[in-house]
Amino acid sequence: MPGSLAEQEREAIELFGRAEQRLPPTNSVRKRALSHAIKLAHSPHTSLKILAAMNIAKLFKPFPDLEEDSINAIYDLCEDLDPNIRIEGYKAIVRVSKEQPRWAERNVDVLVQLLQSDEPEEVVVVKTALIQHLELDVKVTLSVLCDQIVPPDDNIEDDDQAIRERLRTLVVAFLAEDARHPLLVQLQNQEAGSAEQEQALIDTLLKAVSKFGVAIAARITKDILVFLPSFDNGRPTPRGNELLRMLLAKATSSLKKDLAPGRNPANLEQSYGYLELADFLCCERVVSNPVQLLRFYCTSSLMGKMTLGRLSEESRLFFIVHLAQTLAACSHHKSPQSGELASMRRQVVDALTIILPHRRMPKHGGRAKFFCKRVSRGRNSKRTGTCLLLYTRFWLRYLI
């Protein structure tokens, strides 16, 4: 018969104390202490369970025959009804991964599932544990996180779809907020494999951008990708241009819905988000080639006379402002395609002859003034008189 709780605590502490002495790793005292810790993990007493969580990870490594039981005991603690015990279990998971790295992948997967907890204090501990795993083994940890963002198996039941979507959102938010700085430290340390790990992460994030909606694309683009070394060098990069092409492909698909026959006036509600992200990449962060974006505008269905004529006032203003910002970015971009740029600038002027005669738009004086200033930089255009006329119309109709 077990004694009182105080006696059980005292005996357990003494046993664990002896096990920590300078004994051979496989000494029988250490094995007996491990077996006792596994037993305590299923005790009805909180204090004994916490003792188990604190000691199992210290003792299990030299005893492969008890390894599975040890890990399962810790996982059981992570599901305990007492939040204090669960928190100790989360911390024990990290200690297990440090003692035996081959358990890291399974442990990270468990921790990712625990991001769904409804207890904010526990989520903080779980995120800390995941960050510690990033620092312990960035390759394994990123691999598990990427599998949650874009699962390798798309054949899932409808009941699981909502869970997958929620987990995806939580993992992306974790990478965008809590894990961003420690992740960047790991990827920028110039160690062997860091570049490969970064590219694997980018591949997964680009798949998510192409596969899921604009909300997840915006979070990934603005809060993760542009901070990675492959994007963050102050000029357009191959990966930045790849992301831009992907966003413009999504915008093209969305424009078909926005500009479908019968929608009068037509709104850019489906494509708006993707075009905003493209503008962010080219004009604000300068990680993508703005000429590519201007080319998209000039060759898309938006430039058709019939289309421009039936855009809503808000969509016309959106289009005008983004054209201006893209033209401004192109003027700062060194490109041998000066002939193409001049041609596209003339095409923009032609488009304005259709947009500007429409009735008055909402007042956005600052943006409108910006637009006029940027388009007027087209000094090589042979249509200076036409431009001046258009600028005058613009000021009269939109700035008064």
N, C-alpha and C positions, 0 to 999 in steps of 0.2 A: 504493500500500500504506500502510495506517495505521501510524503509528509506535508506540512503546511506550505503555503506558497512561499513564505520567507525561507523555509528550509530548502525548497526546490531551487530557489534563486541562488542561495548560498552554495549549494552543491554544484550547480551548473557553472557558476563563476569560478569556483575552485578548479573544476575539471578543465575548463577552457584556459585557465591560467597555467595549469601544468602542461597543457598541449602547446602553449606558446613558448615554453622553455626550450633551451637548445637541445632538441631531440632530433634524431634522424627523421626525415620527412615521412617515412612509412611506419614510424613507431606505433605500437599498439595503443598507446595512450592517445595519440592523435586520432587514430581511427575510431576509438571508442568515443572520443569527444565529438567527432563528426556525426557518428550514428545518433548520439544523444541530441545534437543540434537539429538533425532531421526530424527526430521524434518531437522535439519541442515546437517545431513549426506547426504542429497540429494540436498544440495545447490549447485549452480554453482560456488561458491567462495571457493578457496583453504583454506583460513584462517578459514572460518566457519566450513568446513569439519574437519579440524584439531582440532578445539575446540570440535566438536562432538566426535571424536575419544578419546580425552583426558578425557571426562566427562561421557560418557555412562556407562563405567564399574564401575564408582564410585557410580552410582545412581540406577542401575537396580534391584539389589537384593531384596529389600523389595516390589517390585511390580511385582508379577508373571504374571499379566495380560498384562504387557508390556515386559516381558522377551524375548519372541520369536522375537518381533519387534526389540528389542535392539540388539540381536545377529545378526539378519539378516542385520541390519544397519551397523554393524561392518564388516561383511563379504562383504557387498557392497563396503565399503571403501577399502577393500583389493583388489578389482578389479577395482579401479579407474584408469583413464588414467594418472593421475599425480603420479609419483613414490614417491614423498614426502608424499602424502596422503596414498598410499599403505603401506609405511613403518610405518606410525602411526597406521594404521589398524592392522598390524602384532603385534605391541606392545600392542595394546588394547586387542587382543586375549589373551595374557598372563594375563592381569589384570582381564579379565572375569573369567578365570580358577581359579585365586587366590580367587576371591570373591565368586564364585560358582563352587566348584570342580566337580559337576556332569556334567559340560559342557566340562571338560578336554578331554574326549575321542573324542568327535566331533571336538574340536578345534585342537587336535593333528593331526587328519586325514586331516583337512584343511591345516595345516602347512606342512605336508608331501607332499601334492600335490603341494604346492608352492615351493618345492625344485627344481622343473622343470623350474623355472624362468630363463630367459636368461640374467637377470641383476645381475652381481656379487655382487653389493652393497646390493641388496635386499636379495640375498641368504644368505649373512652373517647375516642379521637381522633375517631371518627365522630360521637359525641354532641356533642362540642365543635363540630364543623363544622356540625351541624344547628342548634345554638343560635346560632351566628354567622349562619346563614341566617335564623333567626327575627328577629334584630336587624337584619338587612339588609333583609328583605322579609317581614314577618309574614303578610301576606295570601297570598302565593304559597306560603310554607312551610306554613301551616296548611291550605291547600287540598290540597296533596299528602298531608299527614298524615291529613287527614279521609278522603281517597279510600282510604287503606290501612285505616282503621278500618271504614268502610262502603263497600265498592267500588261504583261506579256500575253495574257490570254483574254481576249475580248468576249469569249463565250461565257457570259455570266447570267444568272437568273435575274429576272426583273426585280425581285425582292432585294437583291444585293446591289442593284444599281445605285440606289439612294445612298447606301453606305459607302460605296466606292467614290461617289461624287463628293460626299462630305469629307472623306479621308483625303481626297485629292486637294480639296480646298484648304484643309488644315495643314497638309505637308507643304504646299506652296506658300502659305502664310508663314510657316515656320522658317522656310528658307529665305523668305523676303524680309523677315524681321529679326527674330532671335538668332538665327544661325548665320546670317549674312556675313557679319564681321569675322567670326571664327573660321567660316568657310573660306573667305578671301585670304586670310592668313595662311591657311593650309595650301591654297592653290598658288599663292605668290612666293612660296618659300624656295622655289627653284630646285626642289628635290626631284629625283628621278620619278617619273610617273605622274607628277602633278599636272603637266600639260595634257597628258592622255585622259586623266580623270576629269579635267575641265571640259574637254571636248565631248566626253561621254555624257556629262551633265547637259551641255548645250544641245546635243543631239536629242536628248529626252525632252528638254524644254521646248525645242522647236516643234517636235511632234505634238506636244500638248497645244501649242499655239495653232497648229494647223488642224487639230482634231476637235478641240473644244471651243466654247463660245468666246465672245469678245471680253467678258469680264476676266476670265482666267488669262487670256492673252495679254490684257493690260497689266495685270499684276506681275506676270512673268517678265514682260518687257521692261516696265518702268522700275520694278523693285528688285529684279535679280539680274537679268541678262546684261543690262548696260553697265553694271558694276564689275562684271567679270573681266579678267585681264585681256581676253580676246576682243573685247569691245571698248575698253576704257583707255584709249590712247589719243583721244582728241582729234581723230580724223577717221574718215570712212574705212571700214575694215571688211575683209571677205565675209566674215560671219555676220557683220552688220548688214551688208548688202543681201545676204541670204535671208536674213530675217525680214528685211524690207520686201523682198520678192514674195515671201510667204504672206505677209500682211496684205499686199496689193492683190494677191490671188484671192484672198478672203474678201477683200473689198469689191473685186470684180463680181464675185458670186452674189454678194449682198446687193450690189447696184442693180442686178437683174430683177431683184424683188422690189427695190425702191422705185425703179423706173418702169415697172410693168405697165402695159397698156391699161388705160382706164383710171390711172391714179392722177388726178388733176385737182389741185396742184400736187406735184411730186415732192415728197420729203426724203431726205437722206438718212432716215432713222436707222436703217439696217447697216449701212456702210459708214455712218458717221464715226463710230468708235475706231474702226480700222484705219480710216483716213487720218484721224487725230493721232493715232500711234505712229503712222508713217511720218507725219509732220514732226512729231516728237523726236524720232530717230534722225531725221535729216536736218531739221532746223534748230532744235534745242540741244540735243546731245552730239550731233554731228558724227554719228557712227555709221551712217549710210549715205550713199551718193545721192544728192538732191536732184541731179540730172535724171536719174532713174524715176524719181517721183514726178518730176515735171513731164517726162515722157509719158508716164501713165496718164496724167491729166489730159495731155494733148491727144492721146490715142484712144482714150476710153469713150464710152457712150455718152459721158457727160458733155462732151464738146459738140454734140450734134445740135443743130439750130433748133429743131423741134423740142429737144430735151431741155435745153437752156431756157427756152421760152415758157416752159410749163413748171419750172422749179418754184417751190414756195418761196416767199420772201426770206424766211430764215435760212433756207437752203442756198439761195443765191448769195446771201451775205457770207455764209460759211465758205462757199466755193470761192468767192472773191478774195477773202482774207487768206485762205490757204494757198491760193495761187500766188498772192503777193509774197507770202513767207517763203514759198518754194523758189520763186524768182530771186529773192534776196539771197537765199542760201546758194543758189547757182552762181550768183555774181561773185561769191567768195570762194567758189570751188574751182581749182585749177584743172581745166579739162581741155584736151586738144579738140573737143567737138564744138568749137566756137560757131561753125556754120550751122550745126544742128540747133544750138542754143538760140541763134538769131532767128532761125525759122520758127522755133517754138514760141519765141517772144512775139513774133508777128501773129502767130495763131492765137495767142492770148488776147492781143488787141482786137482781133476779129471777133473773138467770143464776147468781148466787152460791148461791142456794138449791139449785141443781142440782149445782154443782161441789163445794161444801164438804162435803156429807155423805159423800163418797166416802172410801175408806180413805186412810190417812196417805200424804202425799207425801214426797219427799226433803227433808231439812232445808236450808232456805235462810232462816234466821231473819232476816237483814238485809233481804232483799227482801220477805219476808212482812210484817214490821213496817212497812216502807215502804208496802205496799199498804193495810194497815188505816188508817194515818194519812191516806192520800190519799182513800180512799173516805169516811172520816168527815167530810170537808169538806163533804159534801152537806147543809148545814144547812137548805136549803129543802125537803128531802125530807119527806114526811108519814109516812115509814116509819122513824122514828128507832128505835122499839122493835125492829123487824125487823132493822135494821142492827146494833144492839147485840148482838142474839142471834147474828147471823152473825159478828160480830167475835169473840165469845166462842168459838164453834165453831172459828173459824179458829185462835185462839191455842191452844186445847186440842189440835187435831188436827195442826197443822203446826209449832208452835214448841216443843212439849214434847220 
